[in-house]
Amino acid sequence: MDVSIDPAHVAPTRFWTRLEDGRVRCDLCPRLCRLREGQRGLCFVRANLGGEIVLTTYGRSSGFCIDPIEKKPLNHFLPGTSVLSFGTAGCNLTCSFCQNWHISKSREMHTLAETASPGAIARAAADLGCASVAFTYNDPVVFHEYAVDVAAACRDRGVRTVAVTAGYVCEGPRAEFYRWMDAANVDLKGFTDAFYKKLAAGRLGPVQDTLRYIRHETDTWLEITTLLIPGENDSDAEIHALTGWVRDELGPDVPLHFTAFHPDWRMRHVPPTRPATLRKAREIARENGIRFAYTGNVVDPEGQATYCSSCGSVLIGRDGYALVTWTLSKDARCAACGTVCAGVFEARPGDWGSRRQPVSIARYAAQES
């Protein structure tokens, strides 16, 4: 066994095929990595050991933090509540613009600072008053088995689960994964194959398939984020195409978040996104019939508020991640005209605010021993 792999955190996986040439193909994502004994996939965390694909980071996290759910971003899923967020290491895309590259691009296992079983995470979330647990920071596709087990443990305790993902996954694991997810924010990185190939070493089609699947074949609440990168995916034509596709294929009630790029990872030479670009994207989305379009990573109260799709009244006002206005009735209707707002809402909003609180769940892990 590779000396860099801790046997205590190796877990078997199900989505792979043994090939005639002695290699094993990982069938988790559309990359379909073909690995010889001891080799790792592009994600780095799935490897061929003993002629089988294993996950090498099961039960290990890069750290835990309580966030506002709006930070994921999810604006129509339990607004105002807190979410226990964590990730692991590795990723199955190679985005040059990655904003969490120190985690998702990590090839060093010391990035994984905490050990936690699914049961410990679920217990911690419940005890800390978190309404949900989010698989985030890196893509949960690459730690599929761990995420599914955590989601199952959370469901037993009445804690919901959220996937923050690029949606780059194959059909079989996708179906298993979304049986357990209560909400997902899918990163639709751009709307051309050329963009995906150039900046992420991927393809647009599989992401569109995932979006259609979530929207039409699951009960998972769906929101979409597109990080607008100057000169790469921010043209009016591309935004028209993207928003028109979402309207026609997914429906006008799927919220879209247009967020600002900041120079990072391998694109530090590219300037930050101008706020005007985000506002224009939101305007195009609304013109194309998208009922809930938002701006993110900028100060823009108008672009971050939720409006009634019928009368235009402010339903939820936001100051960053904090809620400052709430006019929804107990059954999620506009107080002014009675129109139902699409989403997953409780009778009253949460009051977590904009706090970000790092936490250790060591004591919960100890209880599992």
C-alpha positions, 0 to 999 in steps of 0.5 A: 500500500502507498505509504501516504495512504492511512489504512484507517481511512481507506473505504471500498467503493462501488462504482468501478469496472475491472478492465481486460488489460488489468487496469480498473476504471473508476465509474464515478465521474465522466473522467472514467480514470483507468488506473493500474495498481497503486495509481490515483485518479485525477481527483487524487483521493480515489485509487486502485488498491488490490485491483479495486477502486477505494476512497482514501479519505473516508472519515477525514475532513479539512475542518468544520465551520458553522456558516449561514446557509446563504453562504452556500449560496442558498437563498430559498432553502431554510433562510437564516439558518445555520449549516455545519460545513465541511470538505475533504481534499481533492477534486475531479475538475481542474478549474484554473480559477478555483476559489478554494484551491488550497483544499480542492487542489491539495495533494497533501494529506495534512490538509485533512485536519480532523477525523470524524465519523458520519455519526459524530458529524450528525450528532455535532450538527444536532447539538450545535443547532444546525438545521443542515450539514453542507458538503462543500469547500471541495466537491462531494462527488470525490468523497461520495461514500463518506457524504452518503453515509453522513447524509444517512446519519443526519437523516436519522437525527432530523438534520438536512443535507446540502451538496455544493457541487459542480455536478460532474458525476455519472448516472449511477452514483448521481442517482444514489447521491441525490436520494440523500440530498435535501438541497444542492447548489450546482456550479454551472461554470460557463455555458460552452464546452470550450470554457469547460475544456480550457479552464476545467478540463471537463465538458458542459453536457454532463453538468446539464444532465445532472441539473436536469436530473436533480430538477425533474427526477428528485425532491432535492431543492436546486439552486445554481451559481455561475462565477462570472470571469472577465473575458471568459464567460461573462458576455451578454450572449453567453448569459442569454444562452445560459438563462434561456436554457435554465428557463426552458429546461429547468423552469423559471423558479430555479434561483440563479446566483451570479457571483464575482470572481477574484484573482486566485489560483492560476488566474491571478492575472485576471481582474476581479468581476465588475459589479456592473457585470453582475447587475447586467447578468441579473437583468438579462436573467430577469428579462429571460423569465428567471424569477429569482436572480441574485448577485454575490460576492459584492455589496448589492442589497437589491441584487441579493433580495428575494422579490415576489414573482407576481407583485414585486414586493420584497419577500426577504431582504438581505444585508450580505448573509444576514436577513433584514426583511421577512414578509413571507407568511407561514405557508411561504406566501407573499403578504401583499398578494398571496403568491407562493414563493418557490423554495423550502421554508419554515414558518419563521426564518432562522436568526443565525445572521452572517456569523462564521464560526469554526468548530471542532467536533473532536468530542463528538468523535470521541463519543464514537470510540 
